[in-house]
């Protein structure tokens, strides 16, 4: 299959460079996180230009409830924006899918969760892996170019290497997301391929989906959620508003509601928990 299908980790060339030691040093706090627990696994995927730090409290909450959790660091993230400009959407998907395979090898069932771009990746894995995924939890998922930056990225990449960053869109005072202060435009220009593949596969999404939507979001516009709700039946999709948070709701005022709601979702849809 072509790389644009996002169906095989072999479409990624970046991890080979990473293994060869060519990647920049990882920013302290941006490291991947995992913790072994019970037979129910959760793969959490962070957002574009973000790091596992944005999901660490969520992952620790789920791990504290006895789940086995994994939060991979997507290639090019958590180092420098220049490094990220040498990566593409296929690389990010490939690393998440590789982590899914590792988690599958040590658990009986898996739930996928993601923030922003990570929500898109979670949906795409669920579309491709079918019954191997029990359910999906999304926080402000991005599945379309619904802001000017991403509309223009394929053209802007020819003229500028980076633009003003989008990290740390958080309402809560004192909270901070560890992410780049610049958006690598060449990397951003590869996002439409992943968005298109994900939207094209929504009709074969079979799992229950819980989506959290911030009523004020300065990063992802309303189009992504409109497309998701139009494609996924109401009986399959539950949408909950985060009324006191901005884009990075996992570090914002509604974080605890997201954490507890996702755990309730896992317990409601887990075959292992009901056995």
C-alpha positions, 0 to 999 in steps of 0.5 A, a space after each residue: 500500500 502507499 504511504 498515504 494509506 497510513 496502514 504500515 509502519 514501513 512507510 516511515 524512514 525517520 526511525 532509522 535515522 533516530 536509531 542511528 543516533 542522529 536525533 537531537 537530545 530530548 528535552 527533559 520532561 518530554 520523554 515517553 512514559 509507560 507503566 505496566 499494570 493489568 490486562 487492559 492497555 491504553 495507548 495515549 498519543 500526544 499532539 502536534 509539536 507537543 510531547 508526552 508531558 501533555 498526557 502524563 497526568 492522564 496516563 498516571 491517573 489511568 495507571 493508578 487505576 491498574 491499567 497498563 499505559 503507554 505514551 510514546 514520543 512521536 518522532 521529531 517531537 520533544 527535541 527541536 522544531 528544526 528536527 521535526 521539520 525532517 519528519 512527516 505524518 507517516 513517521 508519527 503514525 508509524 511510531 504510534 502503531 509500533 507502540 500499539 503492537 508492543 502494548 498488544 503483546 502484553 495486554 488482553 485488550 487496548 483502548 486508544 486515547 489522544 489529544 489533537 493530532 493524537 486523536 487523529 492517530 488514535 482514530 486511524 489506528 482504530 480504523 485499521 486494527 478493528 476488533 483489536 481496539 475496544 474503544 477510543 477517547 478523544 480530546 479536541 481531535 484534529 482531522 481537518 485543516 480548520 485553521 489558516 495555518 494548516 490551510 496554507 502550510 503546503 504553500 508556506 513551506 516553500 517560503 518559510 521554515 517555521 511560524 509562531 507556535 501553537 503550544 500551551 493553549 491552556 486557560 488554567 493559570 500556571 499550567 504549561 505545556 511542554 512544546 515548541 514555540 515555533 511550528 515547523 512548516 514542512 512537517 505541518 504540510 504533511 498533515 493533510 495526508 493523515 487527515 484525508 486517510 482518517 476521514 476516508 476510514 471513518 465509515 469503518 470505525 466500529 468502536 465506541 468513541 468518547 470525544 471531549 470538546 473545549 468550547 473555546 479552542 484557539 488551535 483546532 477549529 469546529 470543523 473537525 468535530 463537525 466532520 466527526 459527528 457527521 460521520 460517526 452515528 450518535 449511538 456510537 459517539 458521545 461528545 462532552 464539552 469542556 467549558 473551562 478549558 482551552 485546547 490542551 484540556 488534559 492540563 487544564 481546568 477540566 482535566 480531572 473530568 476527562 481523566 475520570 470520564 475516560 476511566 469510566 468509559 474503559 470500565 463500561 466497554 472492557 470485556 476483561 472488566 466484565 469477565 
